[in-house]
Amino acid sequence: MIPKSLGRLEPVNLREYWQDEARDFTNWLAEEQNLGLLSDALGMELELEGVEVAVGPYKADIVARDVSSDIRVVIENQLEKTNHDHLGKVLTYASGLDATTMIWIAKEFSEEHRRAFDFINEQASPNLQCYGIEIELWRIRESAPAPNFKIISRPNDYTSEIKADATSSELTEANALYLDLWNGFKQFCVENGTFLKIRKPRPQHWFSISVGRSKFHISLTASTQHRRIGCEVYIRGKNAKAAFKLLEEKKGQIENITGALDWQELPNKQNCRIVLFKHEIDVRDRNNWQDTFKWFKDNAEKFHKAFSSQIRSLPDLGEEDQEE
């Protein structure tokens, strides 16, 4: 059998595709699908808050929020080798916007600036986290260029968890339990296979899964207090009620896949949820976790199949507006 020929990856000059850093690259990255590529590389679920956001007399390139942890993120872009000017900018923007995660994207990281981010991560994580990323473009022959986010510096997850455990009384017994639960669920998905994008687990009672559009996500929940687990679509933002009403018109089609759901418009709140609960589940009993993982996986996959296309087909509801 004659082996099939393979193409050769060739680097593309960044300036060939993005001539202007602010006008071209920043606007490209702010698009939902491209911010999604960065999310996948970092294991986050980044949702755009704004572009060129004012910080006193300065402007931050991109401000986002990691939905999975509800943490504000600043992103500083540079289509050249890193320099002190941009290091100062990302630190200034983070402090001015009370952002605890900084992402610095550049064509090339100097050893000094990589070490600076490593130093911050070593000393300040998990309270402050830095990601240094080199942006690359590659193509095969005449194909369209494809971006690659190469992580140069990032927090050490193991060290961050140890520090959080040692220094924070907030990592309660319940929080530690939830972290173990979601780590176990992630491993269950790895071993059994799933099309879902499984993010980094965190010590909280919910676990977010992207459905491919900002302001919407699937959330798996666990409650020791209420002795239940849940799977829901959570809708955030100023236009949540309008989106909820449009999805409710497709209730029959959706519930043909998921089964009967509890449609909670939450009239006294801005956000909405569509949820399925399983009651009388004691998540503290680890002997039942395999059944719990299967329930989470099965229902999250059903929710994704039922809601993803419906959510993507919704008209423009003004997601670009920042929340109050």
C-alpha positions in Angstrom: 0.0 0.0 0.0 1.4 3.3 -1.1 1.3 5.8 1.8 -0.7 9.0 1.3 1.4 12.1 1.0 1.3 14.6 3.9 1.4 18.4 3.7 4.2 20.4 5.3 3.3 23.1 7.9 4.7 26.5 6.9 4.9 29.5 9.2 3.0 32.7 8.1 4.2 36.1 9.0 1.7 37.6 11.4 1.8 41.0 9.7 0.8 39.2 6.4 -2.6 38.6 8.0 -3.0 41.3 10.7 -1.4 44.5 9.5 -2.5 46.6 12.5 -2.3 45.3 16.1 -5.3 47.1 17.5 -7.5 47.4 14.4 -6.9 43.9 13.0 -5.6 41.5 15.6 -7.6 42.7 18.6 -10.9 42.8 16.7 -10.2 39.4 15.3 -9.5 37.9 18.7 -12.6 39.6 20.2 -14.8 37.6 17.8 -16.7 34.8 19.7 -15.2 31.9 17.7 -11.7 33.2 18.1 -12.0 33.9 21.8 -13.3 30.3 21.9 -10.0 29.1 20.4 -8.1 30.9 23.1 -10.5 29.5 25.7 -9.8 25.9 24.5 -6.0 26.5 24.7 -6.3 27.7 28.3 -9.0 25.5 29.5 -11.2 28.5 30.3 -14.6 29.7 29.1 -13.9 33.3 28.1 -16.8 35.7 27.5 -16.1 39.1 26.0 -16.9 42.1 28.2 -15.4 44.8 26.0 -12.7 46.0 23.6 -10.5 49.0 24.1 -11.9 49.4 27.7 -11.0 52.6 29.4 -8.6 52.4 32.4 -8.1 56.0 33.4 -6.4 57.7 30.4 -5.5 54.3 29.0 -7.4 51.5 27.2 -7.2 47.8 27.7 -7.2 45.8 24.5 -9.7 43.2 25.6 -11.6 42.6 28.9 -13.3 39.2 29.3 -14.7 37.1 32.0 -14.0 33.4 32.6 -17.5 32.1 33.1 -16.3 28.9 34.6 -14.8 30.7 37.6 -16.6 34.1 37.3 -13.2 35.9 37.2 -12.4 39.0 35.2 -9.6 38.7 32.7 -7.5 41.3 30.8 -5.8 40.5 27.5 -2.9 42.5 26.2 -1.9 42.0 22.6 1.4 42.6 20.9 2.4 41.5 17.3 6.1 41.9 18.1 8.6 40.6 20.6 7.6 41.4 24.2 8.8 44.7 25.8 8.6 46.5 29.1 6.0 48.9 27.8 3.4 46.1 27.3 4.4 44.4 30.6 3.6 47.7 32.3 0.3 48.0 30.4 -1.0 44.5 31.3 -0.2 45.1 35.0 -1.8 48.6 35.0 -5.0 47.3 33.3 -5.3 44.4 35.7 -5.0 46.6 38.7 -7.3 49.3 37.3 -10.0 46.8 36.4 -9.6 44.5 39.4 -8.8 41.6 37.1 -7.1 38.6 38.8 -6.1 36.9 35.5 -3.7 38.5 33.0 -3.1 37.2 29.4 -0.3 38.6 27.4 -0.2 37.5 23.8 2.8 38.4 21.7 4.8 37.2 18.6 7.7 36.2 20.8 8.4 36.2 24.5 11.8 37.3 25.8 13.3 35.1 28.5 13.1 38.1 30.9 9.4 38.6 30.4 8.6 34.9 30.6 10.5 34.8 33.9 8.6 37.8 35.1 5.3 36.1 34.5 6.6 32.9 36.1 7.7 34.9 39.1 4.2 36.4 39.6 2.6 33.0 39.3 5.0 31.5 41.8 4.5 34.2 44.3 0.9 35.3 43.8 -1.1 32.3 42.5 -3.9 31.4 43.0 -4.9 35.0 43.9 -3.3 36.4 40.7 -2.6 34.4 37.6 -0.6 35.2 34.4 -0.6 33.5 31.0 2.1 34.3 28.5 1.2 33.2 25.0 3.0 33.3 21.6 0.6 33.6 18.7 1.6 31.7 15.6 0.1 31.3 12.1 0.6 28.2 10.0 -0.6 27.0 6.6 -0.3 23.9 4.4 0.6 24.9 0.8 -2.1 27.5 -0.2 -4.5 26.8 2.6 -5.9 29.6 4.8 -3.6 30.3 7.7 -4.5 28.7 11.0 -3.8 30.3 14.4 -1.9 28.5 17.2 -1.7 29.7 20.8 1.5 28.5 22.2 1.6 28.8 26.0 4.9 30.1 27.3 4.0 30.8 30.9 1.1 29.7 33.0 0.2 29.0 36.7 1.2 25.7 38.1 -2.2 24.1 38.8 -0.8 21.8 41.5 1.0 24.5 43.3 -2.0 26.8 43.1 -4.3 24.2 44.7 -1.8 23.5 47.5 -1.5 27.2 48.3 -5.3 27.6 48.2 -5.6 24.7 50.6 -2.9 25.9 52.9 -3.7 29.6 53.1 -7.5 29.9 52.6 -10.1 28.9 55.1 -12.6 29.3 52.3 -11.5 25.9 50.8 -14.0 24.3 53.1 -14.7 20.6 53.3 -17.5 21.1 50.9 -15.3 23.0 48.4 -12.7 20.3 48.6 -15.4 17.7 48.0 -16.7 19.5 44.9 -13.1 19.8 43.5 -12.7 16.0 43.9 -16.2 15.5 42.3 -15.4 17.5 39.2 -12.0 16.0 38.8 -13.5 12.6 39.0 -16.2 13.6 36.4 -13.5 14.9 34.1 -11.6 11.6 34.3 -14.8 9.7 33.7 -15.4 11.7 30.5 -11.8 11.0 29.4 -12.2 7.2 30.0 -15.7 6.9 28.5 -15.4 9.5 25.7 -17.6 12.6 25.1 -17.9 15.4 22.5 -18.3 17.9 25.3 -15.5 20.4 26.0 -14.5 19.7 29.6 -12.8 22.6 31.3 -10.5 22.8 34.3 -12.4 21.7 37.5 -12.7 24.3 40.3 -13.6 24.0 44.0 -17.2 25.2 43.6 -20.7 23.6 43.4 -21.1 24.1 39.6 -19.2 23.0 36.5 -19.7 25.0 33.3 -19.7 23.6 29.7 -19.8 25.8 26.6 -22.6 25.6 24.1 -20.9 27.8 21.6 -22.4 31.2 22.3 -21.7 33.9 24.9 -24.2 34.5 27.7 -25.3 30.8 27.5 -23.8 27.8 29.0 -24.7 24.4 30.4 -24.0 24.1 34.1 -23.8 20.9 36.1 -24.5 21.5 39.8 -24.2 19.5 43.1 -25.6 20.5 46.5 -24.8 18.8 49.7 -27.4 21.0 51.5 -30.3 20.2 49.2 -29.1 16.6 48.5 -29.5 16.9 44.7 -27.6 17.2 41.5 -28.6 19.2 38.4 -28.1 19.9 34.8 -29.2 23.3 33.4 -28.9 25.8 30.7 -28.1 29.1 32.3 -28.8 32.4 30.4 -27.1 35.5 31.4 -27.2 39.2 30.6 -29.6 42.0 29.8 -31.4 40.0 27.0 -31.8 36.8 29.0 -35.6 37.1 29.3 -36.0 37.6 25.5 -33.7 34.6 24.8 -35.7 32.5 27.3 -39.0 33.3 25.6 -37.6 32.4 22.2 -36.3 29.1 23.5 -39.6 28.4 25.3 -41.3 28.5 21.9 -39.2 25.4 21.0 -40.0 23.6 24.3 -41.6 20.6 22.6 -38.6 20.0 20.3 -36.1 20.4 23.2 -37.9 18.2 25.6 -38.2 15.4 23.0 -34.5 15.0 23.6 -34.0 16.0 27.3 -37.3 14.9 28.8 -39.5 17.3 30.9 -37.6 20.3 32.2 -38.2 23.1 34.8 -38.3 26.4 32.9 -37.4 29.1 35.4 -37.7 32.6 34.0 -36.8 34.0 37.5 -38.9 37.1 37.1 -37.1 38.9 40.0 -33.7 38.4 38.6 -31.9 39.3 35.4 -30.8 35.8 34.4 -32.9 32.7 33.6 -32.4 28.9 33.8 -33.8 25.7 32.3 -33.0 22.9 34.7 -33.3 19.2 35.4 -32.8 18.0 39.0 -32.2 14.6 40.5 -33.1 14.6 44.1 -32.1 12.5 47.2 -28.5 12.3 46.0 -25.9 12.6 48.7 -22.8 13.7 46.8 -20.7 13.1 50.0 -21.1 9.4 49.4 -18.3 8.7 47.0 -19.5 5.1 46.5 -22.3 6.6 44.3 -20.0 8.8 42.2 -19.8 6.6 39.2 -23.6 6.7 38.8 -23.4 10.5 39.4 -20.8 10.9 36.7 -22.9 8.9 34.3 -26.0 11.0 35.0 -24.0 14.2 34.5 -22.5 13.1 31.3 -25.7 11.6 29.8 -27.7 14.7 30.6 -25.1 17.2 29.6 -24.8 15.5 26.2 -28.6 15.6 25.8 -28.7 19.3 26.8 -26.0 20.1 24.3 -27.7 18.3 21.5 -31.1 19.8 22.4 -30.0 23.4 23.0 -26.9 24.1 21.1 -28.4 24.5 17.6 -31.4 26.3 19.0 -29.2 28.8 20.9 -26.9 29.4 17.9 -29.9 30.1 15.7 -31.3 32.8 18.0 -31.3 36.3 16.5 -28.7 38.8 17.6 -29.7 39.7 21.1 -27.0 42.3 21.7 -24.5 40.1 23.4 -21.8 42.7 22.8 -23.5 45.0 25.4 -21.7 44.8 28.7 -23.7 43.7 31.7 -24.6 46.1 34.5 
